[in-house]
Amino acid sequence: AVEIFGVVDVDRFEEALRLAVSEAETLHIGFLESDVGPKQFFRSAFSFLSRPILKTVDTSSYPDPYAAAKKILNDDTLKTIDPLDDILFRFSLIKIRDNWFIWQQRYHHIVMDGLGCSLMVQRVSELYSDLCRGEAPSPSWFGSIRQATDREARYRASEDFESDRRF
């Protein structure tokens, strides 16, 4: 979770989040059961971007808004994300005060690690800033999963792989 100190335009924030998710190929990965075990596949970003992806909660009217927000975050963290779900990530934006929010990112570990979370924060921040300034979104700097899997396949077919395996 990331605390945001300042006013947040929720619509622009969700738009920035949608753009970042559409760029992050790792979030387009899905899994299904097959006769030979789990299989990985890429889904269209449209399959989940056509639905709401940001849950918003306003705790500002609670007696202790921060405690209420922490309870929501803790309760949400206890919910598992099934690797066979159609979406392997969850986002929440909790308003504590007009100028204090908490953005929670949840991912199944099979599609995102801690470094990836920090990269998503950075990218959403860039895109949100672009949108607030009325500028076109800056070019994505996320790498491609497909390029990485192609590199892996080339390596596994190479003499280097055989040499490394023998070693």
C-alpha positions in Angstrom: 0.0 0.0 0.0 1.1 3.5 -0.8 0.0 6.6 1.2 -0.7 9.6 -1.0 -0.6 12.9 0.7 -2.5 15.4 -1.5 -5.8 15.7 -3.4 -6.4 12.8 -5.8 -8.6 13.1 -8.9 -10.1 9.6 -8.7 -11.2 9.5 -12.3 -7.8 10.5 -13.6 -6.1 8.1 -11.1 -8.2 5.2 -12.4 -7.4 6.2 -16.0 -3.7 6.2 -15.2 -4.1 2.8 -13.6 -5.9 1.4 -16.6 -3.2 2.7 -18.9 -0.4 1.1 -16.7 -2.3 -2.2 -16.6 -2.7 -2.2 -20.3 1.1 -1.7 -20.7 2.1 -4.3 -18.1 2.0 -7.5 -20.0 2.6 -9.6 -16.9 -0.9 -8.6 -15.7 -2.4 -10.0 -18.9 -1.2 -13.5 -18.0 -3.8 -16.1 -17.1 -3.7 -19.7 -16.1 -5.9 -22.7 -16.6 -5.9 -26.3 -15.7 -5.2 -28.9 -18.4 -4.8 -32.6 -18.7 -1.0 -32.1 -18.3 -1.1 -29.5 -15.5 -1.4 -25.7 -15.4 -1.1 -23.8 -18.7 -0.2 -20.1 -19.0 -1.8 -17.9 -21.7 -2.1 -14.2 -22.5 -5.5 -12.6 -22.4 -6.6 -9.5 -24.1 -6.3 -6.4 -21.9 -9.9 -5.6 -23.0 -11.1 -8.7 -21.1 -10.5 -6.9 -17.7 -10.2 -3.3 -18.7 -13.9 -3.2 -19.8 -14.8 -3.6 -16.1 -14.0 -1.5 -13.0 -10.5 -2.3 -11.7 -10.3 0.2 -8.9 -12.3 -0.2 -5.7 -12.8 3.1 -3.9 -13.7 3.4 -0.2 -14.2 6.6 1.8 -13.4 6.3 5.5 -13.2 10.1 6.1 -16.5 10.1 8.0 -15.4 7.4 10.4 -14.4 8.3 14.0 -10.9 7.1 13.2 -10.5 7.1 9.4 -7.0 5.8 9.4 -7.8 2.8 11.7 -10.9 2.1 9.5 -8.7 2.2 6.4 -6.1 -0.1 8.0 -8.8 -2.6 8.9 -10.1 -2.6 5.3 -6.5 -3.2 4.1 -5.8 -5.9 6.5 -9.1 -7.7 5.8 -8.5 -7.4 2.1 -5.0 -8.8 2.4 -6.3 -12.0 4.0 -8.4 -12.8 0.9 -6.5 -15.0 -1.5 -6.3 -14.5 -5.2 -6.9 -17.8 -6.9 -4.3 -18.4 -9.7 -7.2 -19.5 -11.9 -9.1 -16.2 -11.5 -9.6 -14.2 -14.6 -7.9 -11.2 -13.0 -4.7 -11.8 -10.9 -4.6 -8.3 -9.4 -6.8 -6.0 -7.2 -6.5 -2.3 -6.6 -8.2 -0.2 -3.9 -8.1 3.6 -3.2 -9.1 4.5 0.3 -9.9 8.1 1.1 -8.9 9.1 4.7 -9.2 12.8 4.3 -9.6 15.1 1.3 -5.8 15.2 1.0 -4.8 11.8 2.3 -5.4 8.5 0.4 -4.0 5.0 0.5 -3.6 3.1 -2.7 -3.5 -0.7 -2.2 -2.1 -3.0 -4.9 -2.6 -6.7 -4.6 -1.2 -9.2 -7.0 -1.0 -13.0 -7.1 2.8 -13.6 -6.7 2.8 -15.6 -9.9 2.4 -12.4 -12.0 4.1 -9.7 -9.9 6.9 -9.4 -7.3 7.9 -6.5 -5.0 10.1 -4.8 -7.6 7.2 -5.0 -10.1 4.9 -3.3 -7.5 7.3 -0.4 -7.1 7.5 -0.1 -10.9 3.7 0.0 -11.1 3.7 2.8 -8.5 6.2 4.8 -10.6 4.4 4.2 -13.9 1.0 5.1 -12.5 2.5 8.2 -10.9 4.0 9.3 -14.3 0.7 8.6 -16.2 -1.4 10.4 -13.5 0.9 13.4 -13.7 0.7 13.5 -17.5 -3.1 13.3 -17.4 -3.3 16.1 -14.7 -1.1 18.3 -16.9 -3.3 17.6 -19.9 -0.4 15.9 -21.8 -0.4 12.7 -23.8 0.8 9.7 -21.8 4.5 9.4 -21.8 5.9 6.3 -23.6 5.9 3.1 -21.7 9.2 1.7 -20.5 7.9 -1.7 -19.4 9.6 -4.6 -20.9 7.8 -7.2 -23.0 7.0 -10.7 -21.5 7.0 -12.1 -25.0 10.5 -10.8 -25.7 11.6 -12.3 -22.4 10.1 -15.7 -23.2 11.6 -15.6 -26.7 15.0 -15.0 -25.2 14.5 -17.8 -22.8 13.5 -20.2 -25.6 16.6 -19.2 -27.6 18.8 -19.8 -24.6 17.3 -23.2 -23.9 18.0 -24.2 -27.5 21.6 -22.9 -27.4 24.9 -24.6 -26.7 25.3 -22.2 -23.7 22.3 -23.9 -22.1 23.7 -27.3 -22.6 27.0 -26.2 -21.2 25.4 -24.6 -18.2 23.3 -27.7 -17.6 26.3 -30.0 -17.7 28.2 -27.7 -15.3 
